[in-house]
Amino acid sequence: MIATTIAMDFCQTVTPSEIATVIDSYARGWFLMADEDSSDLGWYRSRDRCLIPLDNRFRYPRSLRRVLNQQRFEFAISRDFLGTIAGCADRPSTWISDELAEIYQQLQRYGWALSWEAWQGDRLVGGILGVAIGSLFIGESMFYHEPEASKAALATLVQALQQGGWQVFDVQLTNPHLERFGSFCVSDRQYSAQIQTAIARPAKLVTPTGDRFASQPHSSAASDHG
């Protein structure tokens, strides 16, 4: 893991130019994390990048297929974006600091972030927090309050990404859970090459209930953090 520090105060009103700087950095392959002990915010990138395939390599457990067929969950886009951030941050040790949560809120306000959510009735029971640049979807974090909710959210999100013309689903770092869905790693150089086309092409997301999100292509000059 490669890291570099930043010095930006996002606790007050965030300007469009500051948002552009954040998006430029994501478009260069960096991602934001806060130190779990100090909460200091930094830009990171991995020498190997984990992706979820958006083709026939994507798979999920047979037990999850039964859950989806039973229609236990309803899926929505950013119905409770703040609740999704809170769910992702609600763990004994978290890299989502208050400052980073504020950045996510501002990214969502300007159309660069969204949450793909699983609901049971009026309860938010799981979801995925993501940054969207063109047809690049960067999964920042996920959570669940009911068994299978985050897995169902992931499976339905992939289906929506496939249908909406997305090219890359980046989940940053691999783990055994994601490997069950066919995740694979590419080198940082390969990743940078793949996303250059993706970030320039808009895409869309649509839920079965009609929620919609249209992504914005990246066109501004990129900034370098390393």
ZADRENSE-75008 format. One record per residue: residue in three letters; x, y, z of N, C-alpha, C in turn. Coordinates in Angstrom, 3 decimals, always signed. Layout:
# residues N
ATOM  ala  X  Y  Z  X  Y  Z  X  Y  Z;
...
***
This chain:
# residues 226
ATOM  met  +0.843  -1.192  +0.000  +0.000  +0.000  +0.000  +0.879  +1.242  +0.000;
ATOM  ile  +0.552  +2.181  -0.881  +1.259  +3.451  -0.962  +0.365  +4.520  -0.367;
ATOM  ala  +0.933  +5.410  +0.446  +0.122  +6.434  +1.096  +0.783  +7.789  +0.967;
ATOM  thr  -0.038  +8.819  +0.989  +0.445  +10.188  +1.043  -0.566  +11.006  +1.827;
ATOM  thr  -0.127  +11.989  +2.562  -1.028  +12.782  +3.384  -1.593  +13.937  +2.582;
ATOM  ile  -2.729  +14.472  +3.050  -3.332  +15.636  +2.432  -3.646  +16.648  +3.511;
ATOM  ala  -3.788  +17.874  +3.119  -4.141  +18.933  +4.062  -5.277  +19.738  +3.464;
ATOM  met  -6.499  +19.277  +3.682  -7.675  +19.951  +3.155  -8.744  +19.950  +4.230;
ATOM  asp  -9.376  +21.064  +4.457  -10.402  +21.174  +5.483  -11.767  +21.106  +4.821;
ATOM  phe  -12.432  +19.954  +4.973  -13.741  +19.769  +4.383  -14.858  +19.896  +5.416;
ATOM  cys  -14.540  +20.364  +6.600  -15.547  +20.395  +7.650  -16.519  +21.564  +7.475;
ATOM  gln  -16.134  +22.550  +6.692  -17.030  +23.654  +6.402  -17.594  +23.461  +4.987;
ATOM  thr  -18.033  +24.517  +4.347  -18.588  +24.419  +3.012  -17.519  +23.959  +2.028;
ATOM  val  -17.832  +22.929  +1.263  -16.897  +22.390  +0.289  -17.155  +23.055  -1.054;
ATOM  thr  -16.125  +23.580  -1.664  -16.274  +24.288  -2.926  -16.237  +23.306  -4.095;
ATOM  pro  -16.803  +23.681  -5.234  -16.719  +22.812  -6.411  -15.284  +22.484  -6.808;
ATOM  ser  -14.356  +23.416  -6.626  -12.962  +23.138  -6.988  -12.362  +22.068  -6.083;
ATOM  glu  -12.741  +22.055  -4.804  -12.251  +21.013  -3.898  -12.838  +19.652  -4.275;
ATOM  ile  -14.114  +19.637  -4.645  -14.723  +18.398  -5.114  -14.002  +17.904  -6.364;
ATOM  ala  -13.674  +18.824  -7.270  -12.958  +18.449  -8.493  -11.605  +17.827  -8.173;
ATOM  thr  -10.926  +18.351  -7.150  -9.637  +17.791  -6.746  -9.793  +16.355  -6.262;
ATOM  val  -10.839  +16.106  -5.482  -11.093  +14.752  -4.994  -11.373  +13.808  -6.163;
ATOM  ile  -12.236  +14.226  -7.076  -12.583  +13.379  -8.217  -11.370  +13.147  -9.115;
ATOM  asp  -10.571  +14.186  -9.322  -9.343  +14.018  -10.106  -8.456  +12.934  -9.502;
ATOM  ser  -8.367  +12.925  -8.183  -7.497  +11.958  -7.509  -8.042  +10.543  -7.629;
ATOM  tyr  -9.355  +10.375  -7.447  -9.958  +9.059  -7.666  -9.727  +8.595  -9.105;
ATOM  ala  -9.826  +9.524  -10.042  -9.636  +9.183  -11.455  -8.193  +8.801  -11.769;
ATOM  arg  -7.269  +9.154  -10.880  -5.864  +8.765  -11.036  -5.542  +7.451  -10.326;
ATOM  gly  -6.526  +6.885  -9.625  -6.307  +5.610  -8.965  -6.104  +5.683  -7.466;
ATOM  trp  -6.186  +6.873  -6.883  -6.064  +7.026  -5.433  -7.425  +6.855  -4.768;
ATOM  phe  -7.426  +6.497  -3.477  -8.668  +6.488  -2.716  -8.399  +7.001  -1.308;
ATOM  leu  -9.434  +7.533  -0.689  -9.321  +8.173  +0.621  -9.574  +7.189  +1.750;
ATOM  met  -8.771  +7.304  +2.802  -8.992  +6.567  +4.039  -8.498  +7.417  +5.195;
ATOM  ala  -9.158  +7.276  +6.333  -8.693  +7.935  +7.548  -7.958  +6.922  +8.414;
ATOM  asp  -6.897  +7.362  +9.061  -6.172  +6.506  +9.992  -7.103  +6.103  +11.130;
ATOM  glu  -7.146  +4.815  +11.437  -8.090  +4.323  +12.437  -7.782  +4.821  +13.840;
ATOM  asp  -6.549  +5.216  +14.100  -6.175  +5.702  +15.427  -6.249  +7.222  +15.533;
ATOM  ser  -5.683  +7.917  +14.552  -5.612  +9.378  +14.638  -6.728  +10.086  +13.888;
ATOM  ser  -7.425  +9.363  +12.990  -8.452  +9.930  +12.107  -7.876  +10.869  +11.054;
ATOM  asp  -6.539  +10.943  +10.949  -5.930  +11.758  +9.897  -6.294  +11.174  +8.531;
ATOM  leu  -6.657  +12.057  +7.613  -7.113  +11.632  +6.302  -5.938  +11.552  +5.339;
ATOM  gly  -5.899  +10.502  +4.523  -4.809  +10.348  +3.571  -5.265  +9.728  +2.273;
ATOM  trp  -4.486  +9.950  +1.234  -4.712  +9.303  -0.056  -3.885  +8.026  -0.118;
ATOM  tyr  -4.504  +6.956  -0.598  -3.841  +5.659  -0.688  -4.032  +5.077  -2.085;
ATOM  arg  -3.138  +4.178  -2.448  -3.356  +3.342  -3.618  -2.658  +2.017  -3.376;
ATOM  ser  -3.163  +0.988  -4.015  -2.629  -0.355  -3.830  -1.832  -0.777  -5.055;
ATOM  arg  -0.765  -1.542  -4.832  +0.023  -2.054  -5.962  -0.778  -3.058  -6.787;
ATOM  asp  -1.738  -3.709  -6.149  -2.680  -4.592  -6.843  -4.088  -4.113  -6.534;
ATOM  arg  -4.932  -4.016  -7.545  -6.282  -3.484  -7.372  -7.292  -4.598  -7.568;
ATOM  cys  -8.262  -4.686  -6.676  -9.274  -5.734  -6.733  -10.501  -5.230  -7.492;
ATOM  leu  -10.957  -6.017  -8.453  -12.125  -5.677  -9.263  -13.172  -6.776  -9.162;
ATOM  ile  -14.442  -6.393  -9.286  -15.533  -7.343  -9.449  -15.832  -7.427  -10.944;
ATOM  pro  -15.845  -8.618  -11.528  -16.083  -8.710  -12.971  -17.507  -8.304  -13.339;
ATOM  leu  -17.645  -7.631  -14.456  -18.957  -7.230  -14.960  -19.313  -8.033  -16.210;
ATOM  asp  -18.847  -9.280  -16.241  -19.170  -10.187  -17.341  -19.533  -11.539  -16.750;
ATOM  asn  -19.435  -12.593  -17.544  -19.875  -13.903  -17.067  -18.952  -14.522  -16.029;
ATOM  arg  -17.878  -13.849  -15.666  -17.034  -14.335  -14.575  -17.642  -14.040  -13.212;
ATOM  phe  -18.595  -13.110  -13.160  -19.241  -12.810  -11.880  -20.071  -14.017  -11.440;
ATOM  arg  -19.987  -14.334  -10.169  -20.734  -15.459  -9.624  -21.115  -15.143  -8.186;
ATOM  tyr  -22.064  -15.895  -7.666  -22.385  -15.773  -6.249  -22.939  -17.101  -5.748;
ATOM  pro  -22.936  -17.309  -4.424  -23.333  -18.600  -3.865  -24.770  -18.973  -4.219;
ATOM  arg  -25.012  -20.254  -4.357  -26.351  -20.736  -4.683  -27.362  -20.332  -3.615;
ATOM  ser  -26.926  -20.293  -2.366  -27.837  -19.895  -1.286  -28.328  -18.465  -1.473;
ATOM  leu  -27.492  -17.600  -2.043  -27.904  -16.223  -2.287  -28.933  -16.158  -3.410;
ATOM  arg  -28.835  -17.046  -4.362  -29.832  -17.087  -5.435  -31.222  -17.330  -4.855;
ATOM  arg  -31.299  -18.209  -3.855  -32.587  -18.465  -3.212  -33.100  -17.209  -2.518;
ATOM  val  -32.203  -16.491  -1.851  -32.593  -15.253  -1.172  -33.152  -14.251  -2.175;
ATOM  leu  -32.490  -14.100  -3.304  -32.951  -13.156  -4.321  -34.293  -13.584  -4.897;
ATOM  asn  -34.469  -14.876  -5.112  -35.743  -15.367  -5.643  -36.886  -15.151  -4.662;
ATOM  gln  -36.569  -15.160  -3.369  -37.592  -14.930  -2.344  -37.962  -13.456  -2.199;
ATOM  gln  -37.204  -12.583  -2.846  -37.467  -11.139  -2.830  -37.591  -10.605  -1.393;
ATOM  arg  -36.608  -10.950  -0.582  -36.615  -10.492  +0.810  -36.360  -8.994  +0.931;
ATOM  phe  -35.690  -8.432  -0.063  -35.256  -7.039  +0.038  -35.761  -6.220  -1.146;
ATOM  glu  -35.971  -4.943  -0.873  -36.205  -3.955  -1.922  -34.928  -3.133  -2.050;
ATOM  phe  -34.583  -2.734  -3.257  -33.326  -2.025  -3.478  -33.592  -0.600  -3.942;
ATOM  ala  -32.794  +0.320  -3.418  -32.984  +1.743  -3.697  -31.629  +2.407  -3.892;
ATOM  ile  -31.661  +3.568  -4.542  -30.450  +4.358  -4.754  -30.521  +5.615  -3.900;
ATOM  ser  -29.618  +5.718  -2.941  -29.441  +6.930  -2.118  -30.728  +7.391  -1.448;
ATOM  arg  -31.587  +6.451  -1.083  -32.779  +6.818  -0.314  -32.379  +7.304  +1.073;
ATOM  asp  -31.353  +6.668  +1.644  -30.818  +7.104  +2.937  -29.294  +7.057  +2.846;
ATOM  phe  -28.745  +8.028  +2.141  -27.297  +8.059  +1.931  -26.550  +8.201  +3.251;
ATOM  leu  -27.035  +9.077  +4.124  -26.373  +9.258  +5.421  -26.445  +7.989  +6.255;
ATOM  gly  -27.570  +7.290  +6.176  -27.702  +6.039  +6.905  -26.736  +4.981  +6.406;
ATOM  thr  -26.481  +4.986  +5.108  -25.515  +4.041  +4.549  -24.104  +4.363  +5.018;
ATOM  ile  -23.741  +5.646  +5.019  -22.429  +6.029  +5.554  -22.305  +5.577  +7.004;
ATOM  ala  -23.346  +5.845  +7.796  -23.314  +5.472  +9.210  -23.191  +3.965  +9.377;
ATOM  gly  -23.906  +3.203  +8.553  -23.820  +1.749  +8.631  -22.429  +1.243  +8.299;
ATOM  cys  -21.810  +1.836  +7.281  -20.458  +1.427  +6.895  -19.428  +1.796  +7.963;
ATOM  ala  -19.666  +2.891  +8.673  -18.708  +3.360  +9.684  -18.918  +2.711  +11.043;
ATOM  asp  -20.045  +2.028  +11.233  -20.413  +1.494  +12.542  -19.728  +0.154  +12.789;
ATOM  arg  -18.484  +0.232  +13.230  -17.715  -0.961  +13.573  -16.651  -0.560  +14.592;
ATOM  pro  -16.104  -1.521  +15.335  -15.170  -1.161  +16.411  -14.000  -0.305  +15.953;
ATOM  ser  -13.480  -0.570  +14.765  -12.376  +0.218  +14.228  -12.739  +0.598  +12.802;
ATOM  thr  -12.807  +1.899  +12.527  -13.270  +2.339  +11.217  -12.308  +3.330  +10.582;
ATOM  trp  -12.224  +3.279  +9.251  -11.416  +4.247  +8.510  -12.286  +5.375  +7.957;
ATOM  ile  -13.602  +5.332  +8.238  -14.502  +6.403  +7.798  -14.654  +7.392  +8.946;
ATOM  ser  -13.843  +8.416  +8.941  -13.893  +9.452  +9.975  -15.044  +10.411  +9.697;
ATOM  asp  -15.307  +11.306  +10.654  -16.340  +12.322  +10.445  -16.008  +13.191  +9.236;
ATOM  glu  -14.731  +13.512  +9.066  -14.318  +14.340  +7.937  -14.552  +13.624  +6.611;
ATOM  leu  -14.231  +12.341  +6.564  -14.449  +11.583  +5.338  -15.942  +11.421  +5.065;
ATOM  ala  -16.732  +11.226  +6.113  -18.184  +11.146  +5.936  -18.728  +12.427  +5.322;
ATOM  glu  -18.190  +13.569  +5.739  -18.603  +14.852  +5.165  -18.219  +14.935  +3.692;
ATOM  ile  -17.050  +14.443  +3.340  -16.633  +14.446  +1.936  -17.586  +13.597  +1.100;
ATOM  tyr  -17.941  +12.416  +1.600  -18.890  +11.573  +0.874  -20.214  +12.297  +0.658;
ATOM  gln  -20.685  +13.004  +1.686  -21.944  +13.737  +1.548  -21.857  +14.784  +0.448;
ATOM  gln  -20.736  +15.486  +0.400  -20.581  +16.517  -0.621  -20.415  +15.900  -2.013;
ATOM  leu  -19.731  +14.775  -2.106  -19.636  +14.084  -3.388  -21.019  +13.668  -3.874;
ATOM  gln  -21.845  +13.187  -2.964  -23.205  +12.796  -3.347  -24.027  +14.013  -3.760;
ATOM  arg  -23.841  +15.102  -3.074  -24.551  +16.341  -3.403  -24.231  +16.797  -4.824;
ATOM  tyr  -22.983  +16.645  -5.237  -22.561  +17.086  -6.567  -22.687  +15.988  -7.628;
ATOM  gly  -23.244  +14.843  -7.262  -23.509  +13.802  -8.244  -22.386  +12.827  -8.498;
ATOM  trp  -21.424  +12.744  -7.568  -20.274  +11.858  -7.752  -20.304  +10.635  -6.840;
ATOM  ala  -21.284  +10.505  -5.995  -21.350  +9.363  -5.073  -22.800  +8.937  -4.907;
ATOM  leu  -22.983  +7.695  -4.505  -24.324  +7.163  -4.301  -24.253  +5.992  -3.332;
ATOM  ser  -25.404  +5.592  -2.863  -25.503  +4.364  -2.075  -26.520  +3.445  -2.736;
ATOM  trp  -26.150  +2.186  -2.852  -27.053  +1.145  -3.356  -27.538  +0.386  -2.128;
ATOM  glu  -28.820  +0.489  -1.827  -29.328  +0.112  -0.508  -30.294  -1.065  -0.568;
ATOM  ala  -30.269  -1.885  +0.483  -31.227  -2.966  +0.674  -32.178  -2.578  +1.802;
ATOM  trp  -33.468  -2.695  +1.542  -34.496  -2.310  +2.507  -35.423  -3.485  +2.788;
ATOM  gln  -35.915  -3.536  +4.041  -37.028  -4.400  +4.415  -38.094  -3.502  +5.017;
ATOM  gly  -39.164  -3.288  +4.278  -40.161  -2.324  +4.728  -39.551  -0.939  +4.802;
ATOM  asp  -39.651  -0.328  +5.990  -39.082  +1.019  +6.158  -37.725  +0.993  +6.843;
ATOM  arg  -37.053  -0.171  +6.863  -35.753  -0.310  +7.507  -34.647  -0.469  +6.470;
ATOM  leu  -33.620  +0.344  +6.615  -32.397  +0.166  +5.837  -31.603  -0.962  +6.484;
ATOM  val  -31.409  -2.066  +5.765  -30.791  -3.244  +6.381  -29.444  -3.609  +5.763;
ATOM  gly  -29.024  -2.877  +4.759  -27.728  -3.138  +4.151  -27.489  -2.178  +3.009;
ATOM  gly  -26.236  -2.103  +2.578  -25.968  -1.213  +1.461  -24.503  -1.138  +1.095;
ATOM  ile  -24.268  -0.506  -0.033  -22.926  -0.310  -0.578  -22.737  +1.166  -0.866;
ATOM  leu  -21.658  +1.724  -0.368  -21.309  +3.127  -0.586  -20.317  +3.198  -1.734;
ATOM  gly  -20.580  +4.066  -2.711  -19.689  +4.102  -3.859  -19.481  +5.480  -4.442;
ATOM  val  -18.362  +5.634  -5.124  -18.036  +6.824  -5.907  -18.168  +6.442  -7.374;
ATOM  ala  -18.824  +7.297  -8.158  -19.100  +6.997  -9.560  -18.489  +8.065  -10.451;
ATOM  ile  -17.611  +7.643  -11.362  -16.970  +8.557  -12.314  -17.100  +7.939  -13.695;
ATOM  gly  -17.930  +8.529  -14.546  -18.180  +7.915  -15.837  -18.742  +6.523  -15.660;
ATOM  ser  -18.122  +5.529  -16.284  -18.568  +4.145  -16.112  -17.636  +3.357  -15.190;
ATOM  leu  -16.957  +4.071  -14.301  -16.160  +3.479  -13.221  -16.937  +3.604  -11.922;
ATOM  phe  -17.238  +2.466  -11.289  -17.880  +2.474  -9.973  -16.871  +1.979  -8.953;
ATOM  ile  -16.608  +2.805  -7.943  -15.636  +2.478  -6.903  -16.401  +2.162  -5.625;
ATOM  gly  -16.427  +0.899  -5.250  -17.106  +0.496  -4.027  -16.236  +0.824  -2.825;
ATOM  glu  -16.666  +1.789  -2.036  -15.880  +2.236  -0.894  -16.063  +1.332  +0.323;
ATOM  ser  -17.299  +0.941  +0.594  -17.566  +0.134  +1.788  -18.967  -0.450  +1.674;
ATOM  met  -19.257  -1.436  +2.517  -20.588  -2.025  +2.554  -20.904  -2.463  +3.979;
ATOM  phe  -22.193  -2.665  +4.253  -22.609  -3.063  +5.601  -23.902  -3.862  +5.507;
ATOM  tyr  -24.261  -4.499  +6.608  -25.567  -5.162  +6.686  -26.050  -5.157  +8.126;
ATOM  his  -27.370  -5.108  +8.288  -28.021  -5.277  +9.585  -28.881  -6.534  +9.616;
ATOM  glu  -29.095  -7.140  +8.454  -29.827  -8.394  +8.337  -28.981  -9.367  +7.527;
ATOM  pro  -29.019  -10.659  +7.880  -28.229  -11.641  +7.129  -28.529  -11.578  +5.631;
ATOM  glu  -27.504  -11.672  +4.837  -27.559  -11.709  +3.376  -27.863  -10.363  +2.724;
ATOM  ala  -28.095  -9.313  +3.508  -28.502  -8.034  +2.910  -27.400  -7.428  +2.050;
ATOM  ser  -26.174  -7.414  +2.550  -25.097  -6.816  +1.755  -24.755  -7.683  +0.546;
ATOM  lys  -24.843  -9.004  +0.697  -24.587  -9.891  -0.440  -25.639  -9.688  -1.524;
ATOM  ala  -26.896  -9.576  -1.106  -27.964  -9.338  -2.078  -27.789  -7.985  -2.748;
ATOM  ala  -27.361  -6.997  -1.970  -27.111  -5.676  -2.550  -25.996  -5.751  -3.588;
ATOM  leu  -24.937  -6.493  -3.284  -23.822  -6.613  -4.222  -24.260  -7.300  -5.511;
ATOM  ala  -25.008  -8.386  -5.391  -25.439  -9.124  -6.580  -26.346  -8.277  -7.464;
ATOM  thr  -27.275  -7.558  -6.855  -28.189  -6.740  -7.656  -27.494  -5.501  -8.209;
ATOM  leu  -26.516  -4.977  -7.475  -25.745  -3.848  -7.997  -24.974  -4.267  -9.245;
ATOM  val  -24.329  -5.423  -9.201  -23.587  -5.890  -10.371  -24.520  -6.031  -11.573;
ATOM  gln  -25.695  -6.583  -11.353  -26.654  -6.715  -12.453  -27.011  -5.349  -13.035;
ATOM  ala  -27.238  -4.368  -12.159  -27.575  -3.024  -12.624  -26.397  -2.364  -13.337;
ATOM  leu  -25.181  -2.589  -12.843  -23.995  -2.055  -13.512  -23.851  -2.654  -14.912;
ATOM  gln  -24.087  -3.947  -15.024  -24.002  -4.607  -16.325  -25.022  -4.019  -17.298;
ATOM  gln  -26.232  -3.817  -16.823  -27.301  -3.316  -17.685  -27.127  -1.839  -18.019;
ATOM  gly  -26.429  -1.102  -17.155  -26.298  +0.338  -17.337  -25.069  +0.789  -18.089;
ATOM  gly  -24.268  -0.153  -18.588  -23.121  +0.215  -19.400  -21.857  +0.554  -18.635;
ATOM  trp  -21.750  +0.101  -17.387  -20.543  +0.362  -16.603  -19.428  -0.579  -17.046;
ATOM  gln  -18.198  -0.079  -16.986  -17.059  -0.850  -17.481  -16.190  -1.439  -16.379;
ATOM  val  -16.076  -0.755  -15.245  -15.170  -1.200  -14.180  -15.872  -1.064  -12.834;
ATOM  phe  -15.816  -2.137  -12.040  -16.305  -2.124  -10.657  -15.090  -2.385  -9.773;
ATOM  asp  -14.588  -1.329  -9.176  -13.380  -1.363  -8.354  -13.775  -1.508  -6.891;
ATOM  val  -13.263  -2.541  -6.227  -13.491  -2.696  -4.790  -12.184  -2.553  -4.009;
ATOM  gln  -11.156  -2.061  -4.666  -9.904  -1.626  -4.045  -9.058  -2.773  -3.520;
ATOM  leu  -9.481  -3.402  -2.431  -8.678  -4.443  -1.784  -9.467  -5.744  -1.723;
ATOM  thr  -8.785  -6.857  -1.936  -9.473  -8.140  -1.960  -9.656  -8.703  -0.556;
ATOM  asn  -10.614  -9.612  -0.424  -10.812  -10.379  +0.806  -11.569  -11.652  +0.434;
ATOM  pro  -11.602  -12.651  +1.325  -12.260  -13.920  +0.987  -13.733  -13.762  +0.623;
ATOM  his  -14.418  -12.805  +1.244  -15.831  -12.580  +0.930  -15.996  -12.187  -0.536;
ATOM  leu  -15.200  -11.242  -1.010  -15.321  -10.780  -2.393  -14.874  -11.844  -3.386;
ATOM  glu  -13.938  -12.691  -2.982  -13.473  -13.754  -3.872  -14.595  -14.729  -4.207;
ATOM  arg  -15.566  -14.863  -3.323  -16.709  -15.743  -3.588  -17.567  -15.211  -4.726;
ATOM  phe  -17.407  -13.937  -5.050  -18.171  -13.316  -6.133  -17.338  -13.181  -7.413;
ATOM  gly  -16.188  -13.807  -7.426  -15.364  -13.798  -8.626  -14.381  -12.656  -8.711;
ATOM  ser  -14.137  -11.960  -7.604  -13.212  -10.827  -7.643  -11.817  -11.284  -8.069;
ATOM  phe  -11.097  -10.381  -8.690  -9.741  -10.675  -9.151  -8.911  -9.406  -9.055;
ATOM  cys  -7.611  -9.559  -9.072  -6.720  -8.413  -8.917  -5.938  -8.153  -10.195;
ATOM  val  -5.693  -6.892  -10.441  -4.839  -6.469  -11.550  -3.763  -5.557  -10.980;
ATOM  ser  -2.699  -5.383  -11.716  -1.642  -4.484  -11.257  -2.122  -3.043  -11.309;
ATOM  asp  -1.456  -2.191  -10.569  -1.809  -0.776  -10.577  -1.702  -0.201  -11.988;
ATOM  arg  -0.714  -0.639  -12.737  -0.552  -0.150  -14.113  -1.729  -0.591  -14.982;
ATOM  gln  -2.138  -1.862  -14.852  -3.286  -2.346  -15.618  -4.555  -1.597  -15.231;
ATOM  tyr  -4.711  -1.375  -13.936  -5.892  -0.654  -13.457  -5.948  +0.744  -14.054;
ATOM  ser  -4.840  +1.461  -14.017  -4.802  +2.823  -14.548  -5.180  +2.851  -16.020;
ATOM  ala  -4.726  +1.851  -16.766  -5.061  +1.790  -18.190  -6.543  +1.506  -18.400;
ATOM  gln  -7.110  +0.606  -17.588  -8.516  +0.236  -17.750  -9.453  +1.397  -17.460;
ATOM  ile  -9.139  +2.174  -16.437  -10.102  +3.198  -16.029  -10.067  +4.431  -16.922;
ATOM  gln  -9.036  +4.608  -17.730  -8.959  +5.813  -18.551  -10.119  +5.909  -19.531;
ATOM  thr  -10.498  +4.788  -20.116  -11.672  +4.790  -20.989  -12.951  +4.888  -20.174;
ATOM  ala  -12.994  +4.177  -19.055  -14.215  +4.124  -18.252  -14.623  +5.488  -17.712;
ATOM  ile  -13.671  +6.269  -17.221  -14.034  +7.528  -16.568  -14.563  +8.564  -17.553;
ATOM  ala  -14.332  +8.358  -18.834  -14.770  +9.333  -19.839  -16.149  +9.025  -20.409;
ATOM  arg  -16.727  +7.874  -20.041  -17.994  +7.452  -20.645  -19.080  +7.388  -19.588;
ATOM  pro  -20.152  +8.173  -19.718  -21.225  +8.151  -18.728  -21.968  +6.824  -18.744;
ATOM  ala  -22.611  +6.527  -17.627  -23.398  +5.306  -17.492  -24.586  +5.608  -16.585;
ATOM  lys  -25.417  +4.617  -16.360  -26.596  +4.832  -15.530  -26.844  +3.616  -14.646;
ATOM  leu  -27.612  +3.849  -13.598  -28.079  +2.782  -12.721  -29.583  +2.916  -12.572;
ATOM  val  -30.277  +1.786  -12.595  -31.724  +1.775  -12.409  -32.069  +0.595  -11.514;
ATOM  thr  -32.873  +0.825  -10.482  -33.337  -0.260  -9.622  -34.616  -0.858  -10.202;
ATOM  pro  -35.005  -2.056  -9.747  -36.269  -2.640  -10.213  -37.485  -1.768  -9.910;
ATOM  thr  -37.388  -0.909  -8.885  -38.515  -0.040  -8.537  -38.448  +1.318  -9.224;
ATOM  gly  -37.427  +1.541  -10.053  -37.387  +2.756  -10.850  -36.485  +3.861  -10.361;
ATOM  asp  -35.764  +3.663  -9.230  -34.771  +4.665  -8.822  -33.694  +4.758  -9.899;
ATOM  arg  -33.213  +5.979  -10.139  -32.249  +6.176  -11.220  -31.063  +7.021  -10.768;
ATOM  phe  -29.913  +6.720  -11.353  -28.710  +7.524  -11.161  -27.990  +7.589  -12.491;
ATOM  ala  -27.614  +8.801  -12.907  -26.836  +8.993  -14.131  -25.467  +9.530  -13.749;
ATOM  ser  -24.422  +8.844  -14.167  -23.071  +9.251  -13.794  -22.586  +10.396  -14.666;
ATOM  gln  -21.538  +11.058  -14.188  -20.909  +12.143  -14.919  -19.531  +11.689  -15.409;
ATOM  pro  -19.185  +11.978  -16.653  -17.837  +11.649  -17.117  -16.806  +12.583  -16.519;
ATOM  his  -15.596  +12.095  -16.398  -14.496  +12.907  -15.881  -13.820  +13.612  -17.043;
ATOM  ser  -13.679  +14.923  -16.926  -13.080  +15.664  -18.035  -12.071  +16.705  -17.592;
ATOM  ser  -11.964  +16.936  -16.270  -11.057  +17.976  -15.797  -9.639  +17.443  -15.680;
ATOM  ala  -8.677  +18.361  -15.585  -7.270  +17.973  -15.469  -7.042  +17.242  -14.165;
ATOM  ala  -6.288  +16.166  -14.207  -6.035  +15.357  -13.021  -4.927  +15.967  -12.193;
ATOM  ser  -5.033  +15.735  -10.882  -3.974  +16.163  -9.975  -3.250  +14.939  -9.458;
ATOM  asp  -1.979  +15.072  -9.168  -1.154  +13.935  -8.773  -0.792  +14.063  -7.304;
ATOM  his  -0.954  +12.948  -6.544  -0.604  +12.951  -5.128  +0.638  +12.126  -4.865;
ATOM  gly  +1.362  +11.777  -5.838  +2.565  +10.999  -5.607  +3.348  +10.854  -6.862;
***
